[in-house]
Each structure stands twice: as C-alpha cells, then as structure tokens.
C-alpha cells in the first residue's frame, strides 16, 4: 500500500491554525478600522472629508480592480493548464515521481489555484493602491498648451498619461510572466510538459497555451517600444550632458524603436502560427525569439552606439546644438527660471564711498540679527518657564508699524514636551495641563539693545518691563495662544475642554508672581465626550487614561497632528511642502504659513534633480526640515497653506493659477479643494514670501541655465556654483539664502526678498547676486551679474579676508577671551551698493558658561574686498570707519576726501593732487600705507616682536592721518578701530540703540 504523499494535520492542529489566522485577521482589521475611523473624524473636524473619501475610495478601487484582474489572469491560466492536461501519460520514473504530487493536488485543485491567485492578486492590489496619485492625475489630466519639440505632443501627455501607461504595461508584463511560470508548472506536474522519455516532450495543447502567452509577452514588448520612443525625451544625453533626446536618440534610437516594435508584432504572429498552425514545434518560435533578441542588440544597441561613436563624438557640439537648446528651454520653463531678469553689474573695487553714510534705502535696513544664532537668546530672555522653546531657528518676516515696513526676527513661544521635568511628564500634566504655548516674540532685525534684540511683542504680561522691550505690544494678537506649532511631534496630543464651571486646568502663562490658567474654547479638536469615542482613541493612542481619567469628560476635545507641516501634508497629500514654515500675525491671530509645491518627474527634456540634494544647506536639519529624496524635473509654488495656531484650521490658497498640475489635483478632489488666488486676504498676502526651497532649486539650476546660448552652455565656462558657508567652508555645506528688506540696483524701492551670492564654478570670487521676491503678488527672480573679468571677492574669500585683516584679527582674539568664549558669525550679507559690494557680517560672542547665549558685540564690514575690513561696535560706527578708510585710499590716489553730499566722486586720473589736498594729508595717507605693508611683512616673517611694533606704528599712523584729515576738512571725523583695542563693557543703562 502506497503511503500518503503528504502528512495530514490533526483536527486540533487545524483548529489551532484557524484560530491563530482568525485572531491575526481580526486584529489587522481592527487596527485598520480604528485608523480609518479616527482619520475620518480628524478630516471631518477640518471639513476636508472629501480628501479622505476620495483617496480611500481610489485606493480601494485600484486594489480591487488590479488585484482581481491579476487574480483572474493567474487563476484562469492555471485552470486552463489543468484542463489541458493529457489523459494518458507515458510510464517513466519522472511521471511516477510526479504521481504523489498529482494525488495531493487533484482533490482540492480548485482551492490551491484559488489560494495562489488570491495571494498574487493581493500583492498586485497592494502595489496598485499605492499608485492612487498616478491614476488620479491620469483621470484628471489638464493640457499644458505647450508641445514637445520632437513629437509635437502636449506636455500634459508626459506628465499625466505617460506614468500611468508605463505602470499598466508593467502590470501586464508581470501578469504574463507569472502566468507563464504558473502554467508551465501545472503542465509539468500533470504531464503536459516532460523532461524525460521518448516522443514529444510537450503536448499540442500545452504548446498552444504557452506559446500564446509568450506571444502576448512579445506584443507587450511592442507596446513598450512605443512608450520607449516617448521616453527618449526623459533620458539623459551623455554626450551633451543634458536631459532629453539627443542626436543619436532622434536619428538612431527612435527609428530603431519603431523597427523593433514592428518586428515584435511579426514575431508574436510567427510564434503562434509556426508553433500551432504549420510546423507545430518550438524550433521556429525559438528562432523568432532569437531573431528578436539579435535585432534588439543590433538595431537598438550596436547601431546607435556606432552613430554616437562615429558621427556625434567627433563633432558633438555641431550635432547636439539643437538638442541642447531644447533642454535649456524645457528646463528653464519647468523650473520657472525662463523669465529671470539678469542685469549687468559693475562690481568695481573702488574705495568705500562717502554716500554710505547718508544712504536711506540699504544701510538703514541692514539686518544684524541672525535667526539661526538668536534662538538661544530668545529662549533665555523670553522663555519664562523651562518647558517653553523657540526651536532651533527663528524666522524672518516683515510688519508695517507706524507706516514703516520693517523686517523682524520672529519666534513662537511653544511648549516643548522634551523639556518637561520627570515630575511634569506624567500623563495628566503632559496632555491636559501643559497644552499650549503663548505669544509671538518679535524684534526688529536691524536694531540692537545692549548687544541683544529689542523685543516688541510676545510679552507675557500687559506691557514691556525693561528698556530692551517696547512699552507696549507693537505686533498685537487677539489670540496669542499656540496649540499648534513646529515643536509638536507624534504623540504630543492634548485633551482640552471645560472640567466644570469656573475651573481652568490648562497652564496658560506666568504673569508676575502668579500663574494664569485657561480653558480652550476654540473650534479645533475632535470631540471625545462619548464613551465610544473615548474607547476608540484609547485603542488608537494605546492609552487607558482616555477611559479612566476624570480629566476626560463630556466636554473634552482631542487635539492631535499638531505640527502645521504635518497637518497640511495630511490635508493635501499631493503637495511637497517647504521645509521652513513660518508664523505670521494675520487679523490678530497667529497663523503658520506653509509653502506647497506641485512637482512632476516626466517633463520632457527637462533636467532631473534630486529634491533633497538641491535643497540641503547649512541650515538643513536645524530648524529646517529636509525634503524627501525624490527625483523631479518640474516644480511650482502653487499653494500657500495656512494653519491657525489656535484652532488648527487649514486653508489651501491657490498661488500659481496657471499650474496644470494643481488644476488636475483640484479637479480630482471635486474642484473646491483650493481657494482661488483672488480670495487671498490682503493682510495675509502682505506676509507671503518667496519660498526658500524653491529658491534653492532655482538657484542651483540657474548656475548652469543662465547660459542660454548652446555653444557657451556646452563649453561650461560661464557656469556658477553656490559657495559654501563662509565661516566653515571646509564642511562642504552650502551657504543658505537669506531674507532681507533691501533695495537692489534696478528696484524702485526697498523690497522683502530672498537673496544669495553665487561664484564662478571652481573659483571663489563673486559671479552674481540672485534675488527672489514678489511684485504685485507675482514671483520675480532677478540676478545682478558681474563681468567675467571681475575679481570682486566672494563670500568665502571676504570672510577670510575680513577675519584675517591685521587690525581685525587681534580684536577677534580679545573677544574670544583666551578660549573662555566662542566667536560666532552671523549671515554674511552681500549688498550691491554704488557699483561695488558692501559686505556685512554680525559677530556674536557666546561665553562658555552654562546657560550663556550669544551677544552681538561687533559688526564686520567691508567694501570691495577684505582690505577695507573694519570691526566696529555698531553698524553706524562701522560705516563711518569704512568711509574714513575710503577717504584715506582716495588721498593716496590724488582724490580729495568725499563729503556725504558727494556720493559719486570723479574717478582717479593719475594727475597731481589738487590744491585742496594738503601735503600733510598725502604724507599721512602714505604713512598709513607703509605701516600696513610693514604689518603684513612682520606677520609673514613670524617675528612677534616686529609684529607688535608694526601694529603700534599702524595705530600711530592712523591717528596721524585722522588728525591731518580733520585739519584739512575742518570737521570732526570718527575714529577708526585701533589695531590692539581693549574690550569695552556693555553700558549699564538699557537705552535702545539702532543697530
């Protein structure tokens, strides 16, 4: 008697397995159901249930349709292979071995096929539901009204339809391959295909089945060749170093793809006919497949390679010129840099002009407060309690006060749950007592008070309490409480609501010797007053206190997903969000403004970039969220989103009303998801700013694509690059762009704008200043390009020149106090002024003592290059010192000292000094120059005694020059910093002084 081929499981074992599977399925469905229900409640709170239902139903439909289709294809082919099994099989050892498997499978063959089909369909459905965004864009495609230069097809096909077609083709290939493998296995087990024995190794029915599947695969390959032709516009042109179709692609690969497509159709027909109608064996089908493979290698590989090697490479520029032009035009259009205003700028290295002292558009608005360094200062001076925090980096915004628009360094006093003590960190305190922060703290960016910011808002009491605060709130908020903020993380939920009449349980803020408490009365939050809701969230949060704590009652609401960036991402999952949300006071309420981007990765001929790499700089990870590592070749700042800091309300405002991608998404969600641009409140519009991550992407691309002539682009001689952070260039981190309220040449008034310096590739001198701003509600990119022969120093050079200047380095050493303090450098601002460049770099000093914070003790300034560097106690003093140095240099070249009323001095001609310049002044200026040369020589010699004497002589020469200048002009002149200054203590009074 033959033993059973497979051991049978006992009844108890089957019951145990069934119970375990049932428990697993139950908990899986329970977890999914809880998440779905709570998500619905969260979206319902925000009135965005359309997003939830649309995404959920789309996912479910794709899961079911694709999963069912895959299961039907696989199951149908398995069943067909079983039905086509031979009734009689020749006797052989191979068939005897397979008998045991046939005996095990045959009684429940339908069950086995169903299990295999369902498993394959399950995985296919899970993969398909993740393509919900691809399907929704395909279904709601919008025209770009721009056609590609090769096929004359609207760009919308590539952005909306092409990705979905490519996905469907991949599903088709997968289904056919799995069907072939599964059918082959069934045919083998049931004797339709044999490896041993005489006669035919495959039955006619099995051969017809399998060859038909192979023919379908080849037909899919023909469709792939059709899509591959379109994909040529998305490939990388190695010869020209650009994206898009090149000469070889258009003249060799494109016809090759067409030929291979036709060959594939012929091969598919040949496989069916030769294997079933005529010869009825696999020899000729095999030959057909081999010919297709050889054709693919020869026509699709060898021939294009020969064209590239023998036609293109010897004269690449001539062949690739029109295709380089296509890439330039497509890339600049896709990234919004096709309308950049590039103006020439002299960038001369003239001495500092006297007009610096009387300027009213640039100098008064110079920002001295660095939002990156001042976070500790805000925390120490405005924290009030240890659990308040301002984040790793503050923000820059502007407000109009007393008819004067000024930029401010802004921070929000938030709850930081990581700073709660062990006693404060129990569930009741963490989630029901410490629920919110309080106040927007702001200080003018150009004003300093006793080396600290001068605060004008965010007071915990009724008014300012000392001389470094304004007497009253200048930026007033009717609701200063912060329930939603950047410091909130997953798990930082809050249970709010009344606990009874007159009972305020939430810690609000300290005022004087008392502490204020508060009860949330906003519209935000999900009601959890009923027992089912408490049970639901007890399961979701895995916290029994929702059921047991008396703090959770009929009036309770649950606030969660409290980070503004996370809220917008959940409401608008199709957007890429800027890494730096910022707060603004709009209509008396604090709102977070988040810039949203629509992107694509299939814009033809456009350069593909890595979004994370393009946006990473020195600040990434320090108050700025890194972007996802994703390849894109199209981007628009299409949405300005706001999140109310008190009730969490999310609003999505249309900003780019021409973006087809945003139009497609808005249509996909019913057409009312995005608020039209015309409905943006003016007060909110006043706080919109050019987004940093978009600017970084555009800045990186402009480094190459500001060159629009193909010949020059190919040579790459005029490429730019973003310099490294000036104070730490060896770390290899890019210098971040910075927001300024300033007026650049060609602009009619000071404007709030994002600016950045760029340098020539491989060099450190300055190449251009790029700025991004809004004019009449529309984005504008501008660039001031210096001449190619310009030798104006770039940020890294200027920082090194300024900090190593002979009369600066000693002062910096004194500030460091022999290692007892750390010198920190703020933003190095590059400001075009009077055909030259004014550089300003705040110098902060932070003691090594515990809880110390940076103090703004000096300001580094330079005009033209580092030889004019001055280190002053204030910006005004530094400007005076720069002007004095300029007068000294002009005296050396025979020019008279400029007066503030003479901003445009005549150029030096080399003529003898005019009669107005006294011989004493010329001699004093020459003495200063000689003293500087001696200091440099002494420094290079390494003789410290000689160096000390040279510094003393330089001080004396400076004093003599100033005395001669006073005598010549008969007016007082500000003193310049000496080479060996002594540190000055802060004034004991707290009188605010303009920075």
Number of C-alpha atoms within 10 A of each C-alpha: 3 5 7 10 12 10 7 9 9 9 9 9 11 12 12 12 12 12 12 12 11 12 12 12 12 12 11 11 12 13 14 11 13 15 16 14 14 16 15 17 17 24 18 14 17 19 13 18 17 17 19 19 14 16 19 14 13 18 21 16 16 21 24 19 17 22 25 19 18 28 26 18 19 28 25 17 25 28 17 17 24 22 14 19 20 16 9 9 12 13 9 12 11 15 20 11 11 15 16 16 14 17 14 13 15 13 10 11 16 14 12 15 21 19 14 16 23 20 15 20 26 19 15 24 26 17 16 24 24 14 18 21 18 19 22 20 22 21 15 17 21 22 17 15 10 11 15 18 15 15 10 9 14 16 19 23 21 21 26 26 19 18 19 20 17 16 15 14 17 13 18 17 18 15 21 21 16 17 23 22 14 19 26 20 16 24 28 19 22 24 27 27 21 20 12 12 13 9 8 13 14 18 18 17 17 24 22 20 21 20 22 20 21 21 23 20 21 24 21 21 19 24 18 19 21 17 16 19 20 19 19 21 27 22 21 18 22 10 17 24 14 25 26 28 29 31 24 22 21 17 13 20 24 21 16 22 22 17 17 22 24 16 20 28 19 17 24 27 18 19 30 23 18 19 21 20 12 9 12 17 19 16 12 16 25 16 14 21 19 13 15 20 15 13 18 19 12 14 19 21 15 13 16 22 17 13 17 19 13 11 14 20 15 11 10 16 18 13 18 24 18 14 24 28 18 24 27 27 17 24 27 22 16 21 21 19 20 18 11 17 13 15 13 11 19 16 24 18 16 17 22 28 27 25 20 20 21 14 13 11 15 20 21 18 20 20 28 26 27 25 22 18 21 25 23 22 18 26 20 18 12 19 17 15 14 13 18 24 26 28 21 17 20 24 21 25 24 21 18 12 10 7 7 8 14 20 24 25 24 28 28 29 28 26 27 23 20 12 14 18 11 7 8 15 15 11 12 17 17 18 22 20 22 22 29 26 26 20 21 25 23 27 27 25 26 23 23 25 20 19 21 21 27 23 29 23 23 26 22 19 11 11 15 18 12 11 15 20 20 18 15 14 18 17 18 19 18 10 15 22 25 24 25 29 30 22 22 21 15 10 11 18 19 23 26 28 26 21 17 10 6 9 11 17 22 22 18 20 20 14 13 9 5 8 10 13 14 20 18 21 12 12 13 20 23 20 21 22 16 14 13 11 17 23 18 20 21 16 16 14 13 11 14 13 16 22 18 11 11 10 21 24 22 14 15 22 23 21 22 22 21 24 22 28 25 17 20 24 16 18 22 22 14 16 20 21 26 22 21 21 23 24 25 29 22 19 14 13 18 26 27 25 25 25 31 28 23 20 23 17 19 26 27 32 32 28 26 23 18 15 22 17 16 20 26 21 21 16 20 18 13 12 20 18 17 20 19 13 12 12 16 17 23 26 23 22 26 25 27 26 25 27 26 24 26 23 21 28 20 22 19 23 22 25 25 20 13 12 18 21 27 26 21 20 23 17 19 21 19 12 12 11 20 22 18 15 17 11 9 15 12 12 12 16 14 16 17 21 23 22 23 22 25 22 22 21 20 22 28 17 20 23 20 18 22 20 18 16 13 21 15 12 22 19 11 13 13 17 20 26 21 22 26 21 22 21 18 15 14 9 10 12 18 21 25 22 24 19 23 26 26 25 20 21 15 9 9 8 13 17 18 26 23 22 26 24 27 26 23 20 18 10 14 21 20 28 30 24 21 24 26 26 22 18 10 8 14 10 16 18 23 19 22 22 18 20 16 11 7 14 17 24 22 24 27 21 17 29 27 13 20 24 20 16 19 21 24 22 17 18 21 19 14 15 24 17 14 9 12 11 18 18 19 16 21 23 23 25 24 21 24 22 22 19 14 21 25 21 24 27 25 24 26 23 22 19 18 13 9 6 11 14 21 21 21 28 24 24 23 24 27 27 31 24 26 21 16 20 28 29 30 24 18 20 27 17 20 25 25 20 26 28 28 25 25 21 22 27 22 23 23 20 17 17 24 25 24 20 17 15 10 12 16 13 15 10 10 11 9 9 9 9 16 10 8 11 17 16 13 16 23 22 16 23 27 18 20 23 17 14 21 19 14 19 22 15 15 19 16 10 11 10 11 11 9 16 20 16 14 22 23 17 20 26 21 17 21 25 17 19 23 22 17 20 26 15 14 17 14 9 8 11 15 14 14 22 19 20 22 18 14 11 11 9 7 10 10 7 9 13 13 18 13 14 25
